[in-house]
Amino acid sequence: MTTREEPLFRGIEAYNDPDGRFTFWIPSEWHAFKPAGDQDGVIYSPYPSSPPVTWFSVLITELPGTVVAEDLEVVREGVDEGLSQLTNCVVESASEDVLNNMLKFERIYTFDEDGATRKRRVWILYVDRWVMVVAWQGENVEEYEHWLMMSNYSFSTFDIADVLWFASDRTIAGNTTRAELIDATTDPKKTDTPSAVQ
């Protein structure tokens, strides 16, 4: 049995969304692809073949309205309903966070596609009027694990634009409750704006 060498970083480069909504860093030797159809975003793969089946991507969609913290339960149901449409989907871990009016859902799961079992990690971020899906997929479980260190780096460096952080701020948006406002002003840690979605 042949043991594969661990992937090594030979350089990194920043990807800056042309519309200024998000940034992240990616291995400089990975190959960039445009999403299918009219999807907005970018896909990177360690392999040059197209369409890629092992990839890191950020896809973004504009919503008809804004999402706020109180929408958490409804949005969670939609996220889980979407995953249930995948063939033989098994969710290995699930979590969600509410950062002011930004909702973040994380799911790690496997599913069957084209005779293979894919593995995927996703962040689904609802920010103001946008939904951003940050995802890492392995063509199979082995590929997922092999490149995981590099994909984790891209996740850890993903950040959204300051204007979107401000747009999701409950005080600025005008829907902060009295209790939240008192809590924020008495606990300085809760007034900090995160520098990255982690």
N, C-alpha and C positions, 0 to 999 in steps of 0.2 A: 504494500500500500504506500503510495507516494504522499509525503507530507508537504503541503503547500507552504511556501515562505510567507511570513506575516507581511502585509502591505506596509510600505514605508512612505512617509511624506517626503517628496522631493521638491516641494515648493507649494505655496498656497497663494490664492488670489481672492480678492473681494468681488462679490457680485452685488451690484447696486441696481435695484429696480429702476427702470427708465423713468417711472413716474414718481420716484422718491418715496415709496411706501414701506420698503423693507430692505435690509441688507443681510448678507451672510458671507462666510468664507468657505472656500471649497478647494480640494487639492488641484493644483494647477495643471496636472496631467489628465484630469477627467474631461470628458467630452460633453459639450453643451448641445441640447436639443430643444426645439420648440414644441410646446404641447400640441396635441392633436386638435384639429378643428379651430374653433374660435376661443379656446381656453386661454386665459391670461396667466402668464407666469413663465417658469423656466424649469428645465430638467437637466440634471447632470448624471453621467454614468462613468464608471471606470472602464467601460468597454465602448468601442467605436460603432458597434453594430446597431442598426436602426430597424425597427423601433426598439429602444432599450427595455430590458425586463429586470435589470438590477439598476436601481437609480435612487437619487435624492432629488426631490422636487419641491417647489413652492408654487402652488396654484392659488389664484385670488379671484374672487367673484364679488361684484357689487350687489348689495341687497336692495330691495325696494324701500326699506326703512332701516332705522337704527335698532340695535339690540342692546338691552340694558340688563342689569344684574337680576332683576325680577323675572326674566325670561328663562332662567337656568333650567327649570324642570321641563319646559316645553322643548327647548333646544336639545336637551339630553335625550328625550324620547326620539327626536328626529335623527340624532346621531346614531343611536342604537338601532333604530329601524333601518337606516341605511346599511349598516354592517350586516344586518340579518338577511339582506338581499344577496350577499356573497355566498358562493357554493361552499358548504361545509365549513363555514366560518367558526373559528374557535378563538375567543377573546382570552388572552393570557393575563392581561392586566388592564385596569381601567381606572382613571382618576380624572378629576376636574378641579379647576381653581377659578375663583372670581377675584379679579383685580380691578377694583372700582367697577366700571361698566364693561370691562373686557372679560369674556368667558373663554376659558381654555380647557379643552378636552384632550386627554391623551389616551390612546388605545394602542396596545400591541396585540397583534392577532395573526393567525394563519388562515388561509383559505385556498381552495383548489381552483386552478385556472389552466386551461390548455394541457391537462394531464400532469401538471406539477403542483406541488404544495408551496405556495408563496408565503413569505413572512413579511410583515409590514409594521412599522411604527409610525403613528401619525400624531401631530398636534393639529387640532382644529380650533382656530382662533376666531372669535367673533369680536371685531373691533369697530365700533361706530357703525358705519354702513357697509363694512367689508367682512367677508369670511375668507380667511387664509388657511390653506391646508398645507402644512409642512410635513413631508413624508419621506421615509426611507423604506425601500422595498428590496428584498433579495429574491432573485429568481426562484430560489429554494432556501431552505433553512440554512444549509451550509454556506451559501453565498451571503446570506444576511449576516451570519456570524463572522465570516471572513473579513468583510469590509466594515464591520460595526464601529470599530474605533474611529475610522475616518468620518463616517456619517454622524457619529456623536459629536465630533468637532464642529460639523456644520450646524447641528442643532444648537450647540452651546454658543455659537457666535451669531445666531439669528437674532435680529433686532428689528423692531418696527420704528417708523419715523416718529420724532417728537410730536409732530402735529397730531398723530393718531393717539399717542399717550394722552395728550391734553384733551382730545375729543372724547376719550373714554373716562375722563375724570368726573366723578359724580358731582363735585362741588361746582365745577365750571358748567357742567350740563344742567345744573339746577335741580337735580333730583336726589340730593343728599338728604337723608333724614336728620332730624335734630340730634338723635342719639349718635349717629355716625359722625356728625360734625363735632360734637363735644368730645367723642372718643379720639378723633384725629387731632384735635387741638391740644389734648392733654397727653398724647403719646406721640412724640416727634417721629418715632420710627414709622408710623403709619402715614406720614406726609411725604415720605421719600418716593420718588418716581423710579421704578426699577430700570436698570440700564439694559437688561435683556430679558427675554421671556424664557425663564429657566424653571 
